[in-house]
């Protein structure tokens, strides 16, 4: 086994050669690169857990292994033409260049992410200007291996104001043969001036079959029927599917569904049992998953009714929209104010029962 492979579970983004469901985004970047006029900054955006960081590192490996310049003529990066005609961004992870990138020892690659707080030993909540300050000087240096210098910021959403301004300065005067890849779960949180200076690569939610296949690959112990069900509730995210599998989310989903199926008269003893289970979870992860799943169910009800789907028998959407809005606020308050989780779950289901009677 290669020493850059993981023994079990999904590979980390910088060592993941398997990116499914994002062929359109790959083709977009590859076309721009082969044109010889590659934009210096890319905003790789989309929901959590669909492969954005994996694509960013895949691009970095590709550029640093294939992007040797052969033409010093004028133009925006048109001196980075290729000596070959690649058909994909795939690279061999055993390639010495790739191995150095993965190990973090490649002189032309810089990976920016949240750093560890020396006092607490935990990751900081944001990317600070100290992490970003090195980007400008790094990109302005001559590439050590004669090609490009590449920076990945994962995720750009986590930059504080000073860090964002430091990145903006780089974007305003980009050095030649410099490539900046910004991973973003929520581009709306970025400065408009940063967004306007980047070419966007929008990644799409994954198909259910893709998620099921990846679950089988990453965790062979997951039963096929469980993988199928996880894929159905993962909202197109393999990351979310893995989290649900690891945290007992599928069992909670089934319990929630079982209780909701007892409408119009909820099974109260069963509801109390679920509330007790979520209250005992010291990590709070199960409760958070339960909140997400309940919210997802409410959204499905509202959408189904609005579009004439299976919930079209609902006579009025107003009570359901009110429940959705109120429960969303309640879930957020529970996180911030440490409210009684069991009581929150009880109140939520009773609100659903009330809306169902209207």
Protein Blocks (a to p, Z undefined) as FASTA:
>chain_A
ZZkbcfedjddfklccbdghilmmmmmmmmmmmnopacfbdcdeddehiopmmmmmmmmm
mmmmmmccfbfcecehilmccfbdcfbfbdcfklmklmmmmnopafkbccddddddfklo
pacfbdcfklmmmmmmmmmpccfklpaccdddddfklpcfklmmmmmmmmmmccehiacd
dddfblmlpcfklmmmpccdddddddfklmmmmmmmmmmmbcfklmmmmmmmnnopaklm
mmmmmnommmmmmmmmmmmmmpcbdcfklmmmmmmmmmmmmnommmmmmmmmmmmmmmmm
mmmmmnopaklmpmbfklmmmmmmmmmmmmmmmmmnopafklmmmmmmmmmmmmmmZZ
